[in-house]
Amino acid sequence: MDPEQRAHELGVTFPELTPGYLNLCIRSGNQLITSGHTSDLKGVLGNGLSVEQGYEAAKDCAIKILRSVHDEHGTLNGLRVIKLLGCVYSAPNFTDQHLVINGASDLLHEIFGKDGDGYHARSALGFAALPTGAAVEVEAIFEIKS
């Protein structure tokens, strides 16, 4: 099963996106580079929000990224996930950012394969605040293989 089919099987849909103030995904050579995509969930991890809630918020970010990539490229097929940057709105003593961003990584592993095109480099960082109070923000780089 190809990535596009796996995404549909997992319930990821690709509605037509309306252009905004910034480009959510831009092609440069054989790469697709996304802007940061924020979660709908607001709040601070480690101060009212659990790792499990953060995990789902990161997954929400990954779904939004996939929609932007699909909008720019027309398909998820023929892509390789290169890098994720995960930003977590964190309480000062919160140190589980990596577990939160697993929500995005795990979804990309499911769609592109953990041992194949979904096996990516990643950074997971804690921040004192994120835009609009979002709990999580994720950006990504994909390689266009063909």
WOFEN-V193323 format. One record per backbone hydrogen bond with DSSP energy under -1.0 kcal/mol. NH is the residue of the N-H (numbers start at 1). CO is the residue of the C=O. Records with the same first field share a line. If there is no record, write none. Layout:
# WOFEN-V193323
NH: CO ; CO
This chain:
# WOFEN-V193323
6: 2
7: 3
8: 4
9: 5
10: 6
11: 8
12: 7
26: 33
28: 31
31: 28
32: 142
33: 26
34: 140
35: 24
37: 138
39: 136
43: 133
45: 89
46: 49
47: 44
49: 44
54: 50
55: 51
56: 52
57: 53
58: 54
59: 55
60: 56
61: 57
62: 58
63: 59
64: 60
65: 61
66: 62
67: 63
68: 64
69: 65
70: 66
71: 67
72: 68
73: 69
74: 70
80: 143
81: 117
82: 141
83: 141
84: 121
85: 139
86: 123
87: 137
88: 125
89: 135
90: 127
91: 45
94: 91
100: 96
101: 97
103: 100
104: 101
105: 101
106: 102
107: 103
108: 104
109: 105
110: 106
111: 107
112: 108
113: 109
118: 113
119: 116
121: 82
123: 84
125: 86
127: 88
133: 130
134: 131
135: 41
137: 87
138: 37
139: 85
141: 83
142: 32
143: 80
144: 30
145: 78
